[in-house]
Structure formats: C-alpha cells, structure tokens
Amino acid sequence: MSVVLRCLGRPTDGSGPVGQYLERYDPDAHHGRGTADFTADLAGAKRYATFAEAWAELGRIPRARPWRADGKPNRPLTTWTMEIVPVAEAAGG
C-alpha cells in the first residue's frame, strides 16, 4: 500500500499549502534550512512504499545543520503538520 504526505498547515496558524501533497523535499537545501515543494495533483505527489518510509521522511535531518538553535534536532519538514495518507484514500477510494 503506497502512501503520500499531505499538508494540514502550520501548527501555529494553519497557513501553508493546506491540502496539498509533498512533491519534493530536500532537507539539505538552503544550508540545512530545507526546501519542500507541494502539489494539489495527487499524480505528482511523492509516493512512499510504507507508512514507516513516509514517517522517516518527516524526520529527515539535514547534514549541514542537524541541530536547531534551541538544541533540538532540525527537521525542516515539521514546519507544517503533515498527515500520512494511503494513496487509495487520497484518491477518494
């Protein structure tokens, strides 16, 4: 069962690419601040073979900046609240 990551918005205010799917993610971009591209088109979403694989993507830490200023691990994708959704469910099936 393949899954995708769907954005629910920022935890603080709900802003961001709400309802869109992760298309590309590079935690090492921008000197470890990361970059993520989202798409409204499920066909363009990055797919993961398992829930565990998608979960690992959420926790990826950049090599260039592994720690945040507050001493916690740097996980740029967690800027947004994300949900892991089976492709069949995202497609309405």
Secondary structure, DSSP 8 states (H G I E B T S, - for coil): --EEEEEEE-TTT--SSTT-EEEEEETTHHHHT-EEEEES-GGGS--BSSHHHHHHHHT---SS--B-TTSSB--GGGGSEEEEEEHHHHTT-
